[in-house]
Amino acid sequence: MKRGAKVKGNYSTMLKQIQKMREEIAKIQEELAKERLEVSAGGGMVTAVVNGQQEILGIRINPAAVDPNDVEILEEMILAAVNQALRQSRDLATEKMSRLTGGLSIPGLF
């Protein structure tokens, strides 16, 4: 086999592998979009709901957590719930993508 034909064959194989990886990434991203994570803070007074793509889907606040004289506590509970939910979402995305990438971190995948 000539060198040029071998290089062309290797290139073709590599392109097929890249296309397969893109398809698998798209599938994982679809799965992540369907994932729902709920995280509570303040003893369940505030709940943040996110998906596996780090999108905030909802915030639930127990009416008992609303004290007009102490809004700062409510704000802190909301921040805590949202930040923890986003961390869990990123961890989930990293876990799912690492199955595909073999633990290799590829910027821009998630």
N, C-alpha and C positions, 0 to 999 in steps of 0.2 A: 504494500500500500504506500502510496506517495505521501510525503509529509503534509502537503496541502490538504489532501483528502482526510487525513487523520485529524488535523486541526479543525477542519470543517465539521467532522463527525463529533468531536469533543464539544465544539461550540453549540451544535444542535442539541446534544445531550444536556448541556448546561442550561440552554434556553428552556428546554422541557422541564427541568428540575425547578427553575425559577418560576415558571408558570404554575407548576403544581404547588409550590410554596405560597404563591400569591393566592391561589384558590383556598388553600388551607387557612391562611391568615384571614381571608374574607369570611370563611365559615366560623372561625373563632370569634371574630368581631361581631358577627350576627348573634352568636351564643351569648357573648358578653352584654349585648344590648338587651337581651331578654332576662338576664340575671337581675334579681332584686335583693338588695341588702338593706336591712333595717337596723339602725343603731340608736340606742337610747342613752340619754344623759340625765343627770339630776334625779336618779332613782326612777326613771321612766317618765319624768315630767315632759321631756322633749324627745321626739323621735325624728331622725332624718332617714329618708328613703332615697337610695341611689341605685343606679344600674351599674353593670360591669364596665361601662365606658366613662365612668366618673361624672355622670350627669345626675344632678339632684332632681329627683322625681316628686319629692314632697317633704313637707315639714309638718309634724303634728305637735301641738302644744296642749298639754292638759290645762284646762282653765284655772286650776288651782295654782299653777305656776305663774299666773299673771298677777303681779302686785305692782300697781301704778307707782308705789313709793320706792320700789327696788327693781327697776327695769334692767339694771346692770347684771343682776343674777340671771335673769332670763336670757339676756344676750350671751352670757358666758356659757349657759347650758346649750343654746343653739349652736354656738361656735364649736363646742366640744363634740356634740353629736355629729355635726356636718364634717368636721375634720376627721373624726374617727371613721365615719362611713366612707369618706373618700380614700382614706388609707387602706381600708379593707377592700375597697373596689380596685385600687391599684395593685394590691397584693394578689387578688384574684386574677386580674389581667396578666400579671407577671407569671403566675403559676401556669395559667393556660398557655401562654405564649412560649414559656420555657420548654414545654413538652415538644413543641415544634422546632424550636431553635437549639435544643439540647443544652439549655442554660446560658447560651450566648446572648448577651444583651445587644440588641440591634436598635439604635435610636430611631424614633419615629414609628415603631410598630404599635406602641400603646402608650 
